[in-house]
Structures are given as C-alpha cells and as structure tokens.
Amino acid sequence: MTSRRPSAITTVVVFPAGRLGEASPLRKKRKGFFSGAGGPQTPASDGDGGNSSGRTIGYRLSAILIVLLLLAGAAPAIPAQALAPRAPAAVPASPPSFGLNSHLASRYPNPSSMDGPADMIRDLGVGWVREDFHWHRVEPRRDAWDWTFTDAAMRAILSRDIQVLGVLGPSVGWGTPYQGDTPSDVSYYSPDPAAFDAYVRAVVTRYRRYVHHWEIWNEPDHGVFWQPQPDVAAYTRMLIRTAATIRAIDPQAKVLVGGTNPFDTTFLRGVAENGGWGSLDIIAIHPYVDPYGPEDGNLIAACDGVRALAERYGEKPIWATELGWASGTSDRDPSGRTDEQAQANDLTRAMLTLWQAGVERIFWYSFKDDPGNPYGLVRAGAGRDDYRARKPAYAALRTLNHQLAGATFIERRDMFARSVLAGFDSVRGWGRTSQPNGTLRASAAQSHGGGVSAELNYSFTTRQNDYVAFVRDQPIALPGNPYALGVWIYGDGSTNQVKVWLRDAEGELLQYVLGTLGPPGWHFISAPIGGPVEPGNHLEGSGNSRLDFPAKLEAIILDDMVDSFVGGGTIYLDDLSEITGHEVYDLRLQRGEDSLDVLWSPPGARVNLSTRSAQAREISRDGAERALPAQDGRLSVSLGPAPVYLVHRR
C-alpha cells in the first residue's frame, strides 16, 4: 500500500469463513465452482411471461457465513500496513453500471399503468434494464402480431432515459416441432428456424431506433430452458443466424450470447467450437452463488474460466445479465437461509465485487418477487401489479447507484496476509497417485518466488473425467485457523482447475477448488476453506463436511474442468500459501475531489481510516446519512455485513 493511505483496524469479532467446493474428481457429477450455478428454476407456463430466468442447483449449497464469538474487551490494533491493496482481476468499467431485470413487458399485467413501476426504476438510478420480448406475447398465433405489452413497456422505460437490453426468446408453442405445449403459450423447445427468424426480424425492426443490445435466448445451457436437453450445436446455429438478421436490420447492434453458468464453461466453449464466437459481441453470464454470500461463494472468481476462453477465441466484454439472492425459501435454497436484510447486503457486495472483477454491466434479478422465489426488490404482495411493499434490497440498490454515480475505481484493499506453506524449489516429497496423466518436476523455466518453481506437465486423453493428483508423503500442517488457501500459478490458457485435498481433525478428507488455470503469466488463485463442502467434495471419513482444525494439506490436483477437454499443457506452480487475517474489505473510489470508501466486514470489525477531512459523510446501505467527525486525522467506523459509504478527502 502507499504511505499516504495508512489505516489501522481494531477487531471486535472472531469469525470463520465458508467455502463452496467443486464436485470431486473421484465422484464428479457436474463441473464448476458451483454445481448448477444459476437462477431460480421455475419457468413460465401461465401465458403472462412468468419466470423466464433461472437454473436448478445440482448440489444444494449448505450454509452461509456464521457470525461467531464476540471478544471480551477491545482487541489489539492491527498495524496500518496490514490493510493491503489487491489488484483487480481486470480493469473495472468507469463509471460502474448496475442494472435490473425489470420484466415489465413479460410480467406486468396492465399496459395502461406501467408508468408506476417505471417511475420506481428511475428512482433506483439504474441506467439499464433487461426486458423480455417474449415470442408468445408478440406473436401468439402465426402472423398475428400483438405489440400491446412491449410497446407500453418501451414507452415507459425509454421515456425515462433508461437503456434496454432485449432478450429474444424463448419459443412459442406453435413455433416448435413439439406438439405437447399450448400453441399460444411459452415453449422451451428448439424453435423452427424460419419462424424464429421472422419473429426476430419483426421485433428488431420495430424497436431498432431504441434498442441496440440483444441477448439471444436465456440460459440455453440449462435443461429447463432448452428442451428436451441443451444442444450447443443447435443453439449456435440459431445464434449465428439470429445475429446476422439483427445486424442486417441494425448494423450498430450488439449481440449477447444467452446468459450461461460461468462456473462451467462447457457450453460456452461449445459455442466457440461450433463457429459462434464471431457472432457474439458480449458474453452474458449468470453467476449465481446463493445461498452463499459473495465472499464465501468466491464470486470474484466467476469470470476466470470465461476469460480463459476469451484469451483463446477472442476478447469480449462480460456482462452479468442475471445475479441475485432470494430473501427466503427458493428453488436454490429450500431452507431459506437468506433473509431480507442479508439479501440487501449481498446485493451491494456482489455488485461491487463483480464490478471490481471487470464485469462491464451487472443486472440484478429481479424487480419483483415471484411466488416461491423471492428474488425481487419488491414483495409479491397482492399480485403482479402490486409494487407497494419495497424490501431493503430496493433501498440498497438505490443507494449503490446514487453513491457510485460518476465514481472511478482506485483500488481494493483487505486485511488478509499470505504466508508460504510450501515453496517449490524442490518437489521432493510430492508423489503422483495412480493417474498417469502428468508429471511434476522442479524447473527454472518460470519462477515467481525464487529461481525455481514446480513444472506440471499434463495430458488428458479421454472425454471423461481426467485429473492428476500429487500427494505429500508428509502432509503439510496448516498453522492456526486460516481463512483461505492459494497458490501462484503460471497458466496455459485453459479452463482446467487446481484443487487441494485437506484432512481435518475428524479425519475427513475434503476438496476445495483454488481456481482456474487462466492465461499465461503469473497470477494468484485462492479460495476460502472455512465453510461446509458439497457431498461430492467430501471424499473420505464421516463428520460435518467442514474443515475442523488442526488440519493438513495432503495433495494438490489438476482437474479437467470440462470433461470433453482432450489435450495437454504445461503450467507452473509456486508458493502454496495460507491466507490469514481479518475479513475487512475496502473498495476505494474517486469522484471529483472526493474520496469514496465502501467498506464492509461480514463477521464485524472496527476500522480506523486516515483522512484529511475534519469530518466525513457516512452513508448507510439504505441511504441514511450522518456526519462522522475525525480524530487525529482518522475516521473510526464500525463495520458489519451491510456496506457503508464514507465520503471524505484523503
């Protein structure tokens, strides 16, 4: 950190940190950091647009961060240097852009009163909304066009200077070969190409003066939304054809691939391999990690695999066209672990995390609750036109947009410190298990911490689950109670993943994903290790499926994240490290002459920040403001899971 930005932290809470794992290379069902990461599952079937976004979760994720012990008395101050800057994964867009899945055209029942919810959208300060142009609504019967709802939604939204990302699809019952769906209602079967092209042509022609960004389908990688099962070749053919149609009508239009699960890049890779990469301008992702929080869900790593693909096939901007947490029982969390306050906290932290990670535009899912899936900013109330009951997440998004308007990113700082558990000047003590898929040797070809690193050569030869594991003959003890583990890696451009096996005090063998290999060049990958793991990551022993200390590291693994991957490569590893410290985050921005610090601490902490101001403005997550006087050039702030905004001069 620079000397002009010192700070000291006084901690008042001791905390553990959760971890979301990955399916085992020994017993793997689905790939990715998050099995089936994505939105709520229920599709529309009532003819009003329904819930057109979502994804089932393969393994039910089990627990959110638990706030634990309050220390008796004051904790000692931490040296100023402990609050260290962290480089962003990519350059954040300036200014940030936080949008909303508004669904007026597809879900709001009264086209004559759309000004009401549209005024609320303007009040939220969003510059963009994502709107469905559902085929079954605009063409319920062949050549019978009905623009009532889409025209009303566009008038209400565009007249308030809000830009629109339009979603084209899904099918209408009469427009597919499948005869089991209601002809005039939504269908998720692959459409007849000519009929779909006519629908696209009509929609884009009608709105070409106003809408210049089009997302082709919603979650085509999910079996609910492309039936009877996802077909990447068929989707890519549709993408190529649809993109050409759109550009013939509006040459300036931008085409987005239908939002997919970024933690499993199999489908997106298939789009590229089937020739569709050149037809898309923007990569759309749906990085759901609920019910885990943004930090324990490792949301900041959501784009790693996508960027590795883009490095190979061509760089594209990344938009998160859906992201959300339900405020109660939902498809993804039947126990309802996230309440309305936690939803509001997660909204703010997630938006900031993805922006800091270089996601260009982020759309919250969604505006209003669906029955059984309370992802909205507004409760379900008395029906689809009842927008009276605003949840805390509404105020959180409004405050976020108003506070960050015109701001530019400076740095992200946290309280974590790294200490090396194992260097790789020698690979003595590491032995390969029975998988003949790779070798490990010391090499001076690349190094990070010294003159030598571990060179891992691998060859995956099948379209099944290939991996190679290197086990320590003497497991490495993890001192203390670390928050996370990480390793420096020199990647090879693939989406394969590095994992570790940890043995805990109960004898359980648990697996954690450290990250994706990514592009050539040294970078640090890490993951929290404190929370419960999924069943597929509980490899041996009986217990609570979470790491009980003292614990030891037994092995490091390279796994083919995509089973269809066949090939080999060379990567380098160095300085396997544990991450310790207090979970405090400080996102630092600049707006004009003012400095803006956005701070939070999921377990709770007290922070002292240096300032040149006699007093700062402190704005709560919900927008309440108060003056915060400085003492001896420092601002003292109590933090919790709800972010706070500090406006002052450094």
N, C-alpha and C positions, 0 to 999 in steps of 0.2 A: 504494500500500500504506500501511498505518497505521504510525506511528512505533514502536508497541510490538512490531512483528513484523519487525525487521530480520534480514537474513541475508547471508552472503557465500558465494560459490561459487568453488572452485578447480577448474578443469577439467583432466582428465588425458587426454582423448581428443578427437581431431578426428573429426567424423562428417559423412556426407551423410545426407539424409533422402529416403525414397522417396515416390512419388506414384502413385496409381492414377487413371487417366483415365476418360474417357467416350467413347462412340462419336462419331465425327466428325459434324458437321452436313453434311459433304460426302459421307461414306460411312458412314452410320449404320445399324446393324442392330437393336440393342436399346438401350433408353433407360436412363438412370440413372447414378449414380456408378459402379456396378458391374454389368457385364453379367451378368445371370442370378444376382445375389447370392442365396444361399440355401444350404441344407444339402446333404448328400450325396444322390446321385441314386437309388440302388438301392431299388426298392420291395419290399414283402414279396410272396413268391409261394410260400412253403413251408407256409402254413397255421398258423404259430406267431406271427404278428404281424409278424415280420421288421422291416425298416427302414421305418417308415411316415412318415419325415420327410425332407425334402430338396429339393434343387433342383440341376439341372445348371448349369454356368457356361458362358456364351456364349463369352467370350474367356478363355483360360487366363491368369490373372494370373501375372506372371513372376518377381518377385524380392522377397525380404524385405529389410529394412534390413540393410546390411552394416557390421559394425564395422570401422573402418579404423585410422588411424595413432595410435600412442601417442607423445605428445610426449616428447622427451628433457628430463628435469628437470621442475621444478614450473612450472605455468602461472601467470600472474599472477592475483591475486584479482580478482573482479568486484565492483563496488560493490554495496552492500546493496540499493539501490533497483532493481537490475536484476531481482530476483525479484518480479514484479508480479502482483497478483491479477487473475483473469479472471472475469467474471460468468458464471454458469451460463446455459445456453440456457433452462432452466426450473427451477423450484424443486424440488430433489431431495426425494424422499419421505423421511420420518423415522419410524422408523429404516429403513435400507435393507433390501431383501428380495431375497435371492439364492437361487433355487430350482434344481430339477433335473428333467430328463426322465428319469423312473425306469423306465418300461416294464415294471413287474412283471407287470401283467395281460396284456400282449401278447407278452412275450418270455421271461419266466422260465418254465422248463418244469415245475416241480414245485410245485403249490399247497400241499403239506404242509410245505415248508421255506422259505417266504417270510420268516419271521422273521429269517433270516440277513441277507439284503440290506436288509431294513427296519431292522435294528439299525445297519447302516452308514449308511443315510440319516439316522438320528437322530444318529449320531456326527458327520456332516458339518455339523450345525447348521442345516440348511435348514428353513424353515417351510412351504414349499410344494413339491409335486411336480406334474408334468404327466403324466397317465396316459391311455392309450388305452382306450376302451371299444369295442373293435372289433366291428362288427356280425357278421362271420363267426364270431367266437368265441362270442358270446352267443346267436346265432340261426343256427346252421349250416344248418338247414332251416326252411322256413316253419313258424312256430308251434311249433318245437322249441327250447325255451329251455335254455341251459346257463350257469349263473352260477358255475361252479366257480372259474375263474381270477379273475374280477372280485371275487367275494366274498372270496376269500383275500387278494387284494391290498389291498382296502379294510380288512379286519380288521387286516392287518399294518401298514398305513400310519396309519390313523386312530387306532389304539390307542397310537400314539407321538406323538400331538398334532401331526400334520403335516396341513396342509390340502391339498386335491386340486383341481386344475384338470382337468376331464374333457374329453377330445376325442371328439366324436361323428362317426363315420365311419371309414373310407370304406365303400363298398358291399360287399355280399356278392354272389357270382356269380349266385345265383338271383334277386337283387333288382334286376336291371337288364334292360333290353331286349336287351343284347348277349349273344349266345349263345356267345362264344368263351372265356369264363373258366370255371374249375372252379366248379360250383354252390355248394359249401360253403367256398370259399376267398375271399380278398380280391379285390375288383374296384375299379378306379378309374373306372369309367363312371358316368355320372349315374344316380342311383337312381330306382326307381319311387316317386313321391311318397307314395302311401298306405302302401307297405311301409316306407319310411324313417320315416314319421311313427309307425307302430306300434312300430318299434324304439326311436325316441327316447322315446316315451311309456313304454315298458317300463323302459328304463334309468333315466330321470329319476324315475319313480315309485318304483323300488326303492331309489334312493340319495338321495332328496330330503332326508332328515334330515341327511345328512352332506356332500353335495357341492352347492355353490351357485354354481359358476362352470363354464360350459360353452363350449368352443370348437367352432364348427361347421365341421368338416372340417379338413384340414391342407393348406395351400398350394394352394388352389383356382385360383390364378393360374398354376400350373405344369402343363405338358403331361403330365408323368408322373403327376400326382395328380388330374387331371380329364381323362379321355379321352373322345373322341379328341383333343380340344383344349379349352383353357379356354373357358368360356362364362359370362360375367359375368351375363347376364340369367337364365340357368337357375340359377346359384348363388344369386343374390339372391332369386329366388322361393323356393328351399329355405330360405335364411336367414330370411326373413320368416315362413314357415310354421313352421319349427322353433322360432324364438324365441317365437312365440305359444303353441305347445304346451308349451314349458318353463315359461313364465310362468303358464299355466293350472294347472300342477301345483305350482309353487313360485313364488309372486309375488315373493319376495325374490331370486330367482336373477339372476345377471349373465351376459349373453351376449357372447361374444367372436367377432368375425369370424375366419374361418380365417386363420392366420398367413401374411402375404404379404411379398414383397420391398419394403422401404420405399424403395429407391432408384429404383424405377419404380412410381409411384402410379397407373398407368393402370387397373389392376383395381380398386383401392380407390375411385377416382373413379367407375368404372362402377357399383359397389355403391351409391354415393350417388345417381347419376343414375337408377338403376333403382328408387329408393324404399326402399333398405335401411338408410339411415343411422339412422333411428329405431328399428330393430330390434336394433341392437347397443349395448351399454353400454361396451365396452372395445375398443380397436384392438389387435390382435395383429400383431406384426411379427417377421420372421426376418432380422436384419441381418448376414448372413454377409459377411465381407470376406477370409477366409483365401484364399491363404496370406499375404497382407499382415498386418502387425501392426495393433493398434488405432489407433495414431497415423498410420502411413503410409496405412492404409486409410480415414482420415478418418471413423472410426466415430462421432465426436462429432456429425457432420452427418447421421446416419442418420434422425433424426426430422424434419428440416427440411421436406421435402416433405409428410410426413404432417400436420404441424402446420399447414401452409398450407391443406391440405384441411379440417382441422378448424376453422380460422378461418372458412371459408366455410360449412360444413354443420353445425357444432355441435361444441363441445369435448368430447373424450372422453379418459379416461386411456389411456396407451400401455403395453402390456406386451410385452416381448421374450420370446416363448414358446419360441424356439429361438435359440441362439447358441453357436458352437463353433469349435474348431480341431482338425484331425486331427494326430496325433503321428507321421505317416509318410505313405506313399503313400495317396491317397484319390481319390474322384471329382473333387474340386475341385482337387487338386494331385497329378498323377500322378508328379511328380518327388520328392515327399515332403520338401519343404524345411523343414518344421516338425518338430522332434524333441520328445521328451517334456518336456525342460526348457523349451523355447520354448512348448509348449502350456500348461504351468503358468503361465509368465509372462504369456502372452496372456490366459488366463482371468482372472487378477486384474485386470490393467489394463483389460480390456474391461468387466468387471462394474462397476468403479469409473467408467469413462468414461460408460457408459450411465446409471448412477445419477446422476452429476453432470449429465447432459444432461436429467434429468427423467423417465426411464423408471421407471415405478412398481414394476414387478416383472420380474425377469430370470431366465430358466431356462436353465441350461447344457445343451447337447446333447453327450454324453449320459452315462448312468451307466456303461455297459459298451460296449467295442468291438464293432463288427460286423466280420466278416471283410472285409477290403479297405477298411474305413472306420474307422480307429482314433480316433474322436472321444470315446471314453469316458474316465472316470476310472479304470477298471479294464480290464486287458488281456483279450483274448479267452480266453486260457488253454485249458483242456481242453474247454470247451463253455459253453453258455448259463447253466449253474448254477455255474460256477467263478468265484468272486469273490475269489480269493486274491491275485492279482497287482495291487496298487494302484500306480498311476502317480503321479509327482509332482503332477499336477493334483488328485488326491484331497486331498493334504495342503494344497495351495494353496487350494482351496475351503473346506476345514475351517477353516483359519487365517483366511481372509477373514471367514467368518461369525462366528467367535468374537471376532475383534478388533473388528468393527464393530457387534456387538450393542449396541443402545441408543445408538448414536452419532448425532449430528446434524451436518449439513453447515455449515461456516463459509465456506470459500472454496477456490478452486483457483488456485494460483499457478504460474507458469512463468518461464523465463529469457528469453523472447522479447521483442524490441523491434521496434517498427514505425518505418519511415521512409518518407515520402511520395515516390513516384516521379513522380506526376502529379496535380496538383490540377485542378479543372475550373472555375476562374474564367473560363476561355475554352475553347472547343472547337476553336480554330484548330489545324490540323494533323491533325485526325481527319476522314477521309473515308469515306463509305459505299461498300461494294462494290456489285456489280450487283443485289443482292437488294432489291426495292422494298418492304421490309416495315417500315420505320421511319425515324425521323429523330432527330438528336442536336443539341441546342442548349443554350447556357448559359441558366440560369434562376435567378431569385431566389425562386421559389415555395417551394422547400425547400432547405436547405443544412445541411451538417454542419460542415465545416472553416472556412467563412467565409460571405460573404454570397451566394455563387453556387455552384450545382452544375450537373452535366450532366443535362438532362432528356431522357430517351429515351422517345419515343412509338413504339409498335409496333402492327402489325396483321397477324395470322396468319390467312390466309383459306382454307387448304386443310386437309384431313385427312391430309396427307403431312408431310414434314419441312420445317417453316418455320423460318427463322432470319434474323437481320440482323447483319451484321458491320461494324464501323467500324475502319479501318486507319489507322495513323500514317504520314504521309508521311515522317517521320524516326523510325525505331524508337527506343524508349526503352531505353537500356543498363541492365542490372541490375548494380549495383555489387557486387563481391565474389562471394560464393557463398551466396545467401540460402537459407533453409530453405523458405520459402513465399511466396506472393503473396496479397494480399487487397484488398478494396475495401469502402468504406462504401456501403450501399445502402438506399434507401427503397423497400420493396416495394409490391406491389399485391394481395397475397393469392393469387397464382397459384403454380404449381409450375414455371414456366419457370426456366431456368438461365442464369447468367452464366459465360462461359468466356473464356479468353485463348489467343492463339497466340504461342508463343515460338520464336525462331530461335536455334539454338545454334552453337557454334564449328565444328561439322562441316557446317553448312548445313541441318540437319534442321529442319523446321517441326513442332512438337509442340503438342498441345492439352491444356489442363487445365481442369477444372470448378472454379470458385471456390465455387459454391454455388447454392442455390435462392432465388428472389426473396423468398418468405415474406410475412408480413403487413405492412401499413403501419407506418411507424416506422423510424427509423434503426437498423441493426444491421450488424455487420462479418462478412463471409463470407471464408473463406480456404481454401487447400489447399496441402499440401506439393508441391514441384516437383522433388525430387531423384531419384526412382526411375524405372524404365522405364515407358513407357506402353504401352497395348494397341495392337494393329495399327491399329485404327480411328482412333486418335489420332495416328498417325504420318502427317502429311498430305503432306509433301514431303521429298525427299532420302533418301540412304542413310546408314546408320550404326547406332548401337547402341540407338536408340529411347529414349535418356535424355538429359537436358539436360547438355551439356558446356559449361562456362563458358570464356570470356565468352559471355554470351547477351543477347538483346534481345527486348523485347516489341513485337510487330508489330500486334496487333489485340485488340479486346475484342468479344465476341459475346453476343447474346441468342438463346437457342435454345428452341424449344418442347419441353420435356422429354417431353410426351405428344403424339404425332403427331396424335391425334384432336382436340387442342385447337384450337378456332376462336374467335378473339376478339382483342381488343386491350387496351391499357392504357398507363399512364404510370408510369415508375419514375424514380428519381433516383440518380445515382452521384456519389461524391466521394472524394477522397484515395485513389487507387490506390497501394498501399503494398507494400513488400517487408518480409519478416519475417526477422530475423536473430537470432543468439544461440545459446545452449547449450540442448540438449534435455534439460531437467530439469523434472520435474513434482512438485508438492507439493500433495496433497489434504489440506486441513486440516479436522479434525472436533473435536467436543467430546463428551466422555462424562463426565457428572458434573462433578467438579472437574478432571479430567484433560484435557489437550490430546492429540490423536492426529494425528500427521502420517504420511501414507502417501506415500512418496517412491520415485521410480524415474527412471532415465535410460537409454534404450535403448543409446546409444553408450558410456556410462560417464562418471562425474564424481565429484568430491568436494565435499560440501556442508557448510557451517557454518550452523547454525541457532541463534538466540538462545533462551535458556531461563532460567527462574528456579530450576530444579531443580539440585541438586548432581550428580545422575546421572539418566539416563533408562533406561527399559526398551526395548531394541531387539529386536524380534521379526522373524525372517526370514520369507520367503514360506512356508516349510514349517513354521513354528511354533517353531523353536528360539529360545530367549530368552537374552539376556545383558545385563549391566549396562553402560551406556555413560557413563563419567564426563564431566562438563562441565569445560571450562577457560575461565576468564574469561567465564563466562556464555554459552558457546557449546558446541554439540554438533557434533562433526566426524564425518561419515558418508560412507563410500564407497558409491557407488550403481552399479547396473548395470541390466540389463533385468528382473531379479527385484525386485519391490517389497519394501520394508522398512517396518515399522511402528515409530514412535517414540512412546512414552507418557511424557509429562513435564508440567511446569507452565510456562506462559508468563507 
